[in-house]
Amino acid sequence: MSTWETIVTIVGLAAITVLTRSFFLIPDREVPIPAWLREGLRYAPLAAMVAVVVPELVLVQGELIGTWRDARLFGAAAGGLWFWWRRGMLGTIVAGTATMLLLRFGLGW
C-alpha cells in the first residue's frame, strides 16, 4: 500500500470506530431494549470468553490435541476448581498458571 492509501485507511477506520461507538452517546434518554435481548446480553461476556479460551485449550496448530499430557488442560482444570472453591479471580489465575508452569517445567510437558 502507498502512504496515502495507508493514511486513508487509518482515517476511515477511526471514523467508523467513532461513529459506531457514538451511537450510545447520541440519544437523550435510554433506548428501550426488549427483555429477551437484555437477558441474552447478560451472557455475552461469558460467550466471548469461551470463544477465545476454549480453542486455545484444545487446539494445537489448528488441530485437536492428541494427548491428555497437555499442561494447558490441567492448568484450566486447576483454575476452574479454584474458582469453584473460592470464587476469586486472582487465585484462579495463579492456580491455573502455577499448575501449567509446574507441569511444563517440572515434567517437561
N, C-alpha and C positions, 0 to 999 in steps of 0.2 A: 504494500500500500504506500502511496505517496504521503508526504507530510500533510497536505490539505485533506486527503481522504481520512487520515487519522484524526485530524482536528474536527472535521465534520462529524465523524463517528462519535467522538467523545462528547461533543456538544449535544448531539442528538440523543445519546443515551442519558446524559444529565437532564435534558429537558423532559424526556419520557419519565425518568425517575421522579423529578419534582412534580410533574403533572399527576402521576398516579398516586403519589403519597399525599398530595394536597387535597384530594377528594374527601379525606377525613376531616380537613380543617375548614372547608368551604361552607357547609351547612350551619345555620344559626342554631338549630336545635338538633337533638339526637334523631337519627334516621331510624324509623321503626324496623325491627328485624323480626321475622316470624319466630315463634317459639321453637319450631323444629330446627331451624337454622342455628339459632342461639345454642341449642342443645348439642348440635353437631359440631359447632366450633369449639366447644369445650374439649373435644378430643383431638383437635388439630395439632397441638404441640406434641402430644404423645405419638400420633401417627407420623409426624415428621421425624421425630427421634428414632422411631422404629425403622423407618425407611432409610435412615442414614447408618444406623448402628448394625442392624442385622446382616446386611451384605458384607460389612467389614468382619463380622464374626465367622461367617460360614463360607466365604469365598476366598480363593487364592488364585490370582491371575484369571479371574472370571469363571472359575470352575469350583464346584463344591469341594470342601476339604476331604481328603481321603483317609484320614486317621483321627482317632479320638485323642491322640497325643498332641494336641494343639493348645498352647498356653492361653490363647485367647478365650477358648471355651471355658476353661477353669477359672480364668480371671472374671469373666462375665458371671459365672455361677457364684463365685465368692462375693462379687459386688451385689448381685441380686439377693443373696442370703443376708448380707449385712443390712441392706435397705429394708428387707422384710423384718429383720430383728430390731433394728434401732431407728429406722426412718430418718437417717441423717445422710445428707448428700456428700459431705466431706469424707465421712467414714466409708461410704460406698466407693468413692473414687480411690481412696487409699487402700482399701481391702482388695479391690479388683486389680489395681496396678501392682501392689506388692505381690499378690499371688502370681500374676503373669510374669513379673520380673524374676521371682524366685524359680519358677519353672523354666524360664528361658535361660537364665544364667546359672542356676543351680543344677538343673538336669540336662540342659542343652537342648531343650525342645525348641 
